[in-house]
Amino acid sequence: MNIVAEAFGAIAVVLNFIGYRQTNVDKYLLISAFALAALSAHFFMLDAMAAGVGTLLASVRNFIAIKHRSNVILFLFIAINMGFLAYEWFVLNHNWIIFVAYTSSLIFTVGSLVIRNTHTIRKVFLVAETLGLIYAISVGSIFGTVFNVSNLISILSKTLSNKENG
């Protein structure tokens, strides 16, 4: 086990746990951007390129999405995701599981740049987090798995508490 990689994963878990409890989308995006940067380092250290690329792009995207949302930015990030997917699949001949990672990344991209309602974004992110969990398990990422499980629990608990309060 790479202790440094797992330390970055642990940092990501803590930050994203805090992020998912935000009631303001911009605060969530900011905290999440730092969590995703740490998670990206974690995945790159584990040689899990698809998740490393996806989470790095997500970090940058979240910083941008705080102030700028447009179709141009949305399509740019979709194109970059698709470009890296094609590179990994056709040039590097990586395993089919990369499609799971990039699908998760694309769902997060669209959700982060299009959705402004915290309740709606949580529902959409349930799907993306589930796909992320499948990928993290497949590459043997301990804290990637913990990251996704804790995010799923955070999203579900916050969604359920909002239903009880509203």
Backbone as a ProteinNet text record, in pm:
[ID]
protein_1_A
[PRIMARY]
MNIVAEAFGAIAVVLNFIGYRQTNVDKYLLISAFALAALSAHFFMLDAMAAGVGTLLASVRNFIAIKHRSNVILFLFIAINMGFLAYEWFVLNHNWIIFVAYTSSLIFTVGSLVIRNTHTIRKVFLVAETLGLIYAISVGSIFGTVFNVSNLISILSKTLSNKENG
[TERTIARY]
85.4	0	89.2	54.6	128	71.4	146.5	97.8	72.3	155.6	137.2	9.8	-11.1	-133.3	-256.9	-252.9	-368.5	-388.2	-279.6	-292.1	-366.6	-333.4	-407.6	-554.4	-579	-716.7	-790.9	-722.8	-785.5	-820.6	-730.7	-757.9	-880.9	-887.8	-1002.4	-1133.2	-1130.2	-1250	-1299.4	-1209.4	-1247.5	-1303.3	-1233.8	-1279.8	-1415.1	-1431.5	-1558.3	-1673.3	-1644.9	-1746.5	-1798.2	-1707.5	-1744.4	-1820.7	-1772.3	-1833.6	-1978.1	-2007.5	-2144.1	-2242.9	-2195.5	-2285.5	-2315.7	-2262.4	-2287.2	-2428.2	-2488.8	-2621.4	-2613.1	-2495	-2471.9	-2388	-2433.3	-2364.5	-2221.7	-2200.5	-2066.1	-1969	-2015.3	-1929.8	-1898.6	-1999.7	-1977.2	-1871.4	-1885.7	-1792.3	-1649.3	-1632.2	-1498.7	-1433	-1503	-1447.3	-1424.4	-1518.7	-1507.9	-1388.9	-1359.3	-1245.4	-1115.1	-1096.9	-976.4	-975.2	-1092	-1102.1	-1068.2	-1119.2	-1094.4	-948.4	-883.3	-739.8	-660.5	-695.1	-627.8	-657.7	-781.5	-818	-748.6	-732.2	-660	-516.5	-449	-312.5	-311.6	-409.2	-423.8	-430.4	-519.3	-537.3	-415.7	-353.9	-233.8	-122.8	-110.6	-8.7	-37.7	-164.5	-202.6	-203.2	-157.7	-158	-297.5	-396.6	-534.5	-562.7	-512.9	-514	-653.3	-750.7	-885.2	-942	-927.8	-978.2	-891.2	-760.8	-672.5	-708.1	-727.6	-765.6	-903.6	-999.1	-1136.9	-1147.8	-1078.4	-1087.6	-1007.8	-897.4	-823.8	-908.8	-970.4	-1060.1	-1177.8	-1227.9	-1338.9	-1297.3	-1176.5	-1126.9	-1121.3	-1060.8	-1051.2	-1190.8	-1276.2	-1413.7	-1489.2	-1473.1	-1543.5	-1498.1	-1368.3	-1318.9	-1381.4	-1385.5	-1442.7	-1592.7	-1661.8	-1808.3	-1859.1	-1772.6	-1815.2	-1855.2	-1781.1	-1806.7	-1855.9	-1824.5	-1855.6	-1927.4	-2043.6	-2119.7	-2170.8	-2132.6	-2181.1	-2174.6	-2243.5	-2239.1	-2098.7	-2023.9	-1887.2	-1801.3	-1809.7	-1732.8	-1779.2	-1909.8	-1965	-1910.6	-1921.6	-1876.1	-1725.2	-1650.9	-1505.6	-1468	-1529.3	-1498	-1546.9	-1659.2	-1705.2	-1604.6	-1559.5	-1463	-1330.6	-1283.9	-1159	-1174.1	-1285.8	-1312.2	-1313.7	-1383.7	-1393.6	-1257.4	-1179.2	-1045.5	-955	-956.7	-875.7	-926.9	-1058.6	-1114.2	-1063.4	-1071.1	-1024.4	-875.4	-796.8	-652.8	-623.3	-690.6	-667.8	-713.3	-825.8	-882.8	-806.7	-785	-727.1	-574.4	-512.1	-366.4	-301.7	-349.7	-289.7	-348.5	-459.2	-525.7	-560.3	-612	-652.8	-780.6	-802.8	-915.9	-1049.4	-1154.9	-1289.8	-1341.8	-1287.6	-1338	-1321.7	-1236	-1220.9	-1351.9	-1437	-1566	-1652.1	-1639.2	-1712.2	-1661.6	-1529.9	-1471.5	-1509.8	-1500.1	-1531.6	-1681.2	-1766	-1909.8	-1939.9	-1879.7	-1894.7	-1848.5	-1732.9	-1677.8	-1770.5	-1827.7	-1918.7	-2046.6	-2098.6	-2218.3	-2186.7	-2071.5	-2031.1	-2011.8	-1955.3	-1933.1	-2064.5	-2157.3	-2286.8	-2358.3	-2358.5	-2425.1	-2366.1	-2235.1	-2168.6	-2187.3	-2194	-2203.3	-2346	-2440.5	-2577.9	-2671.6	-2656.9	-2752.8	-2712.1	-2805.2	-2778.6	-2854.8	-2937.9	-3016.9	-2946.8	-2918.5	-2842.8	-2916.8	-3048.4	-3124.5	-3115.6	-3130	-3122.6	-2982.9	-2880.7	-2743.3	-2707.8	-2759.7	-2732.8	-2791.5	-2912.7	-2975.7	-2896.9	-2853.1	-2775	-2640.3	-2580.2	-2448.6	-2453.2	-2571.1	-2582.6	-2538.6	-2578.9	-2542.1	-2391.6	-2339.6	-2196.6	-2110.1	-2150.7	-2074.6	-2076.8	-2189.3	-2198.8	-2102.4	-2096.6	-2000.9	-1856.8	-1831	-1698.4	-1659.7	-1755.1	-1731.5	-1693.1	-1764.1	-1733	-1589.9	-1551.9	-1416.3	-1311.7	-1335	-1238.9	-1213.2	-1318.5	-1303	-1223.1	-1252	-1186.5	-1036.5	-991.9	-847.8	-780.7	-855.3	-798	-767.2	-841.8	-820.5	-896.7	-822.7	-885.7	-960.5	-889.4	-955.1	-1042.9	-1020.1	-1115.2	-1249.1	-1242.9	-1364.4	-1430.9	-1351.1	-1404.8	-1464.1	-1395.4	-1441.6	-1581.9	-1599.6	-1729.6	-1836.8	-1802.4	-1900.8	-1942.6	-1846.1	-1881.6	-1963.4	-1931.8	-2011.1	-2153	-2166.4	-2300.9	-2380.4	-2317.5	-2385.4	-2420.8	-2326.9	-2352.8	-2469.5	-2468.3	-2576	-2710.4	-2711.9	-2837.8	-2887.9	-2797.6	-2842	-2891.7	-2824	-2866.3	-2998.5	-3012.5	-3136.5	-3253.7	-3231.3	-3338.4	-3373.1	-3271.9	-3301.6	-3377.1	-3350.4	-3425.5	-3570.6	-3594.8	-3732.3	-3809.5	-3740.9	-3806.6	-3835.6	-3744.3	-3761.8	-3850.3	-3869.8	-3943.4	-4067.1
-119	0	124.3	218.2	343.6	439.2	459	538.3	684.4	740	879.2	892.3	797.1	799	789.9	700.5	685	808.4	876.9	1000.6	1106.8	1118.1	1211.5	1170.3	1040.5	991.5	1025.9	1014.6	1047.5	1196.2	1280.8	1425.2	1452.5	1385.6	1403.7	1363.1	1254.5	1206.9	1311.6	1363.6	1462.5	1589.1	1639.5	1761.9	1742.5	1631.6	1612.7	1585.8	1523.6	1505.4	1642.1	1735.4	1872.4	1938.1	1917.7	1979.6	1940.1	1812	1765.9	1813.9	1870.6	1922.4	2071.7	2130.2	2271.1	2290.5	2401.2	2431.8	2529.1	2580.4	2673	2600.1	2598.9	2526.1	2576.7	2709.3	2763.5	2719.9	2715.1	2665.2	2517.8	2442.4	2301.3	2286.9	2364	2353.2	2386.6	2487.7	2527.2	2417.5	2371.6	2267.1	2139	2107.6	1988.4	1996.9	2115.2	2131.9	2090.4	2129.8	2090.2	1939.9	1885.9	1741.1	1664.4	1710	1642.2	1651.2	1762.3	1774.5	1671.4	1655.7	1554.9	1414	1390.2	1258.6	1229.8	1331.7	1314.9	1269	1335.7	1295	1149.6	1114.3	976.7	877.1	902.4	808.7	802.9	918	915.1	833.9	845.3	767.6	617.3	582	441.1	393.7	478.8	449.9	424	489.2	480.7	608.6	611	733	789.8	705.8	756.3	835.4	783.2	854.8	976.2	965	1079.6	1195.1	1165.4	1268.4	1323.8	1233.6	1276.7	1366.4	1330.2	1411.4	1541.3	1539.8	1664.6	1761.7	1711.6	1796.3	1845.5	1760.3	1799.3	1910.2	1903	2007.1	2141.6	2142.2	2265.4	2314.7	2222.3	2256.6	2320.5	2267.1	2323	2464.3	2490.3	2627.6	2721.9	2679.1	2762.1	2779.4	2673.1	2675	2767.6	2805.8	2898.4	3032.6	3077.1	3209.4	3205.5	3098.9	3095.6	2967.2	2984.9	2871.5	2909.9	2832.3	2857.2	2727.4	2726.1	2608	2584.6	2692.2	2679.1	2602.9	2640.3	2571.9	2427.6	2407.1	2271.5	2184.4	2232.1	2153.4	2135.2	2232.9	2220.4	2105.5	2101.5	1994.4	1858.1	1854.6	1728.4	1681.7	1773.9	1738.7	1690.4	1756.9	1714.7	1574.7	1550	1416	1311.7	1341	1246.3	1225.9	1332.5	1322	1230.6	1246.4	1158.3	1014.4	997.3	862.5	797.6	870.1	816.2	784.2	872.2	849.3	722.1	708.2	589	461.9	468.9	350	311.1	409	378.3	380.1	465.4	476.7	390.8	404	331.6	191.5	162.4	32.2	-7.4	89.7	60	-22.9	-88.1	-177.2	-102.8	-177.6	-122.7	-45.3	-71.5	-7.2	145	194	339.7	405.7	331.8	388.5	421	342.9	369.3	499.9	515.1	637.1	761.1	753.1	870.1	901.4	800.1	826.2	901.6	858.4	929.5	1073.9	1092.4	1226.5	1314.6	1258.3	1335.8	1374.1	1284.5	1317.2	1431.1	1421.8	1530	1661.2	1654	1774.4	1843.4	1769	1827.3	1878.9	1798.3	1839.9	1966.3	1974	2089.1	2217.3	2205.8	2325.5	2365.5	2274.9	2303.9	2320.8	2236.3	2233.9	2332.5	2413.5	2512.5	2481.2	2381.1	2345	2231.1	2251.4	2150.6	2018.1	2020.2	1895.8	1816.4	1884.5	1818.6	1765.9	1845.4	1803.7	1679.3	1669.4	1550.7	1425.4	1436.9	1320.8	1274.7	1369.3	1335.3	1275.4	1330.8	1282.9	1143.6	1098.1	959.8	860.3	884.3	796.1	803.9	925.9	943.7	884.1	902.1	845.9	693	635.2	490.1	437.6	504.2	465.9	484.1	592.9	615.1	505.4	460.4	351.7	222.9	192.5	73	81.7	197.7	214.7	205.9	273.4	271.9	129.9	52.8	-87	-164.8	-139.2	-215.3	-188.5	-69.9	-39	-58	-105.3	-134.1	-11.2	94.9	219.3	215.7	207.4	202.8	332.2	444.7	570.8	623.2	578.7	610.1	544.8	421.5	349.7	417.4	449.6	519.4	653.7	724.5	853.5	840.4	743.8	727.9	679.8	586	537.5	651	727.5	838.6	944.1	968.6	1065.4	1015	887	830.9	842.5	812.4	825	970.8	1061.6	1204.5	1253.9	1216.1	1260	1203.5	1075.5	1012.8	1071.9	1091.5	1145.1	1288.3	1368.1	1507.4	1511.8	1426.3	1421.2	1377.2	1274.9	1226.1	1327.2	1395.5	1495	1612.6	1647.5	1756.5	1716.1	1590	1543.3	1546.9	1512.4	1514.1	1656.5	1750.7	1890.2	1969	1919.7	1997.3	1932
0	0	0	-83.1	-91.5	13.9	121.5	235.1	197.1	109.2	66.9	-17.1	-106.9	-188.4	-100.5	-3.3	84.7	173.6	209.8	287.9	206.6	77.7	-8.1	-17.9	-24.2	-26.2	101.3	215	343.8	350.4	303	299.6	213	99.7	10.1	76.8	151.5	220.5	320.1	400.4	502	436.7	335.9	269.9	202.3	133.9	63.8	159.4	273.2	376.2	420.7	439.9	476	360.6	238.4	121	100.5	115.5	91.5	196.9	302.6	405.3	387.1	282.7	255.9	199.9	234.2	180.8	63.2	36.5	-74.7	-179.7	-304.7	-410.9	-430.2	-424.4	-444.4	-334.4	-210.7	-101.7	-122	-163.9	-194.2	-303.8	-412.9	-524.4	-483.3	-398.7	-354.2	-269.7	-169.3	-82.2	-161.6	-246.6	-329.1	-425.3	-476.6	-567.9	-500.4	-375.4	-301.7	-273.6	-240.3	-217	-344	-455.6	-582.5	-625.1	-594.6	-624.6	-543.9	-417.2	-333.3	-384.8	-424.1	-474.7	-607.6	-689.7	-815.7	-789.7	-696.2	-661.1	-613.8	-532.1	-482	-598.2	-693.5	-803.6	-895.6	-923	-1007	-939.8	-808	-735.8	-739.7	-760.1	-771.6	-917.4	-1009.1	-1152.8	-1208	-1150.2	-1199.1	-1277.4	-1400.8	-1482.1	-1504.5	-1537	-1568	-1451.1	-1330.9	-1213.3	-1182.2	-1203.3	-1181.2	-1272.2	-1399.5	-1496.9	-1464.1	-1441.5	-1414.7	-1293.3	-1185.6	-1063.8	-1075.7	-1151.1	-1174.1	-1255.7	-1361.8	-1441.4	-1356.8	-1269.2	-1182.1	-1086.7	-1036	-946.8	-1019	-1135.2	-1215.3	-1251.8	-1295.1	-1332.6	-1217.2	-1095.8	-981.4	-950.9	-959.8	-940.4	-1042.6	-1168.1	-1274.2	-1254.9	-1216.1	-1204.7	-1095.4	-1002.8	-897	-958.2	-1057.5	-1117.1	-1261.1	-1331.3	-1474.4	-1511.3	-1569.3	-1620.6	-1758.3	-1853.6	-1988.9	-2066.5	-2178.5	-2264.1	-2319.2	-2343.3	-2394.1	-2292.8	-2166.6	-2061.6	-2047.8	-2049.1	-2040.1	-2152.9	-2276.3	-2390.5	-2391.4	-2342.5	-2332.9	-2239.5	-2120.6	-2025.5	-2074.2	-2143.5	-2201.9	-2306.9	-2390.9	-2495.9	-2436.2	-2331.8	-2267.6	-2208.3	-2139.6	-2085.2	-2196.3	-2303.1	-2414.2	-2481.4	-2490.4	-2548.7	-2468	-2335.2	-2250.2	-2255	-2259.9	-2272.4	-2401.7	-2512.4	-2640.8	-2635.5	-2574.7	-2563.1	-2483.1	-2369.1	-2287.7	-2358.5	-2427.7	-2490.4	-2617.4	-2706.3	-2837.1	-2839.5	-2760.4	-2763.3	-2654.1	-2531.3	-2419.6	-2400.2	-2468.7	-2459.8	-2316.8	-2240.2	-2103.5	-2102.7	-1991.2	-1970.2	-1983.9	-2013	-2031.7	-1909.8	-1791.6	-1669	-1674.1	-1762.2	-1775.1	-1816.6	-1887.4	-1927.6	-1805.7	-1700.5	-1576.6	-1515	-1508.6	-1450.5	-1530.2	-1662.2	-1744.3	-1747.6	-1736.9	-1727	-1598.3	-1489.3	-1362.2	-1376.2	-1437.2	-1456.3	-1539.4	-1644.3	-1729.5	-1655.3	-1572.7	-1494.1	-1397.1	-1330.9	-1240.7	-1316.7	-1436.3	-1516.6	-1549.2	-1603.1	-1639.3	-1514.2	-1408.3	-1284.9	-1226.1	-1220.7	-1159.1	-1238.6	-1370.4	-1453.4	-1488.4	-1472.4	-1513.5	-1394	-1294	-1183.1	-1073.9	-1028.7	-923.3	-794.6	-796.2	-679.6	-605.1	-475.6	-399.7	-389.6	-377.1	-366.9	-498.2	-609.2	-740.2	-767.5	-734.6	-761.6	-680.6	-560	-478	-542.2	-596.5	-660.1	-782.6	-862.8	-982	-942.1	-837.6	-795.3	-732.1	-689.1	-639.7	-747.3	-869.5	-980.5	-1005.6	-1013	-1040.5	-929.6	-804.7	-691.6	-695	-733.5	-743.3	-849.5	-963.4	-1067.3	-1018.9	-948.2	-891.2	-794.3	-716.8	-622.1	-696	-801.6	-880.8	-933.6	-985.1	-1038.1	-926.5	-815.8	-705	-655.6	-642.4	-600.7	-704.9	-832	-939.6	-947.3	-904.9	-909.9	-774.3	-675	-544.5	-460.8	-481.2	-407.7	-274.8	-166.2	-33.8	-5.5	-12.7	20.1	-92.3	-215	-321.5	-292.3	-243.1	-204.3	-84.7	16.8	134.7	93.5	3.6	-48.1	-105.9	-195.6	-259.7	-163	-75.7	22.3	115.4	165.2	256	183.3	56.5	-20.7	-41.9	-72.8	-88.9	40.6	152.6	282.2	310.2	280.7	301.8	218	92.3	2.3	49.5	78.5	121.9	253	349	478.2	463.8	384.3	365	287.5	188.6	110.2	197.5	278.5	366.7	475.6	530.9	634.7	576.3	450.3	386.1	362.6	330.6	310.8	441.5	550.7	681.4	726.3	692.6	733	637.3	517.4	419.1	382.4
[MASK]
++++++++++++++++++++++++++++++++++++++++++++++++++++++++++++++++++++++++++++++++++++++++++++++++++++++++++++++++++++++++++++++++++++++++++++++++++++++++++++++++++++++

